[in-house]
Amino acid sequence: MRLVAEGLSATRGEDLIFQDISFEIAGGEALVVKGPNGSGKSTLLRVLAGLLPAESGTAKLLAAPHPVERLGEACHYLGHRNAMKRELTVDENLAFWKDFFGDFPGDAGVDVDEAVESVGLGGIAHLPFGYLSAGQQRRMAMAKLLVAWRPVWILDEPTAALDVAAETMFAGLVMAHLGRGGIAIAATHQPLGLDGVKELRMTGFAGVAETVW
Amino acid sequence: MIALLARDLKLSVRAGGGALIGVLFFMTVVAVIPFGVGPDLNLLARIGPAILWIGALLASLLGLDRLFQAEREDGSLDLLLMQETPLVLTVFVKCIAHWLATGLPLVIAAPLLGLFMNMDETAIAATTLTLLAGTPAITFIGAAGAAIAVALPRGGLLVSILVLPLAIPVLIFGVSAVYAAIQEPAPFLPPFLILVALNLLFAVIGPVAAAAALRLSSD
């Protein structure tokens, strides 16, 4: 399985955010996207997830166990927002996403209890999501990645609001995912503690857009 | 899909869900009419079906703007958009859940409020039946409005303004079916069947339009 992006560029309104980004990641590899604020990391990830249209270029999953029409179908996306309902308990949230996502062919997600244990928060899954602290909420959002299998993880600032121990825990989760043949793409400022990863440096066009046009 | 239906129903009855807001608004509107119009029982009975329909229409528009906005605010909308499940189906299921939580209580409350308006049994039965057939149409077409206004922070009124013209045919045929049932020469069935047809039409158009609007609104 390989994720291939060719000549990706994206605009927001009139401004060109990035241009001609190409990379290739094989199963079991991770790509860390780095760059200053506003350099287009989040935009790149949203383009890959299919949430923003690309101005040009394509991103495809090749040799996947199940052919996908849109790359997003094979991806988990962990954005800035946790996509969990404050009014529902953690259990209800995770059980809903597990059921709604369904497993991508090729592997299976773990059950809800096991996912909660994996992020180190066993025993509080009966609480409403809104009662948890910011760090706990983030960890529960990570548990969401485990309940259903998706070969590609797209992570936007995954470790924001996390303490050091939780960062290590999360690096472990990503390594386990890579070990199962998955792909991870993460945008981050902090070192994620992953070894042997590719790096993509975004420079950003802020202020240069006019000369490009 | 059952999971989505169950989740939306659960959310609507939890704190801040607002399932009962619509029915409370409906009761308030209908309950103050007799005070405003005065104790003329014949007049109340005559305008009763129309008042119930207008009240139900406005009440169903009330919570519509939150249909997708709540999903967008916590990031769930991104994940709903990414799945292999056709977005039209997801929107359709959300509409069904929204109607069960906010539309069905209006239908159930209608017979009681019919008594406030001094309506007889036939009129109450006809109003309840037409509301049952007509309110889903308002939800379906409202979903399209809600999807267009999803990115606007104060989209509530805009949704009502966008949706109201499209909901007017539903109102016209709903009310005329009720009057046909209580006034002798006019037949009940033709306007009622048109109401049902509108419902089916909007059940197709609404989710398709809403799905297209949601795809375009992502940022």
Contacts between the chains, C-beta under 8 A, distances in Angstrom:
chain1	res1	chain2	res2	distance
A	46	B	218	7.8
A	49	B	78	7.3
A	49	B	82	5.9
A	50	B	81	7.6
A	50	B	82	6.2
A	51	B	78	5.5
A	51	B	81	6.4
A	51	B	82	7.1
A	51	B	218	4.9
A	52	B	218	6.3
A	52	B	219	7.2
A	68	B	84	7.8
A	70	B	82	7.9
A	72	B	81	7.6
A	72	B	82	3.9
A	72	B	83	7.9
A	73	B	82	6.8
A	73	B	83	6.7
A	73	B	84	4.4
A	75	B	82	6.5
A	77	B	78	6.0
A	77	B	79	6.5
A	77	B	82	6.2
A	79	B	75	5.3
A	79	B	78	6.0
A	80	B	75	7.2
A	81	B	73	7.6
A	81	B	74	5.5
A	81	B	75	3.0
A	82	B	74	6.7
A	82	B	75	6.3
A	83	B	74	5.9
A	83	B	75	4.0
A	83	B	76	4.5
A	83	B	78	6.9
A	83	B	79	5.2
A	84	B	74	6.7
A	84	B	76	7.8
A	85	B	7	7.5
A	85	B	11	6.1
A	85	B	74	6.7
A	85	B	76	7.4
A	86	B	74	7.5
A	87	B	11	5.8
A	87	B	14	4.0
A	87	B	15	5.9
A	87	B	16	6.3
A	87	B	17	6.9
A	88	B	7	7.1
A	88	B	10	6.4
A	88	B	11	6.7
A	88	B	14	7.1
A	92	B	7	7.3
A	92	B	10	6.8
A	95	B	3	7.6
A	96	B	3	5.2
A	96	B	4	7.4
A	96	B	6	7.7
A	96	B	7	4.6
A	97	B	79	7.5
A	99	B	2	7.8
A	99	B	3	3.6
A	100	B	3	5.2
A	100	B	4	5.9
A	100	B	83	7.3
A	100	B	85	7.8
A	101	B	79	8.0
A	101	B	83	7.0
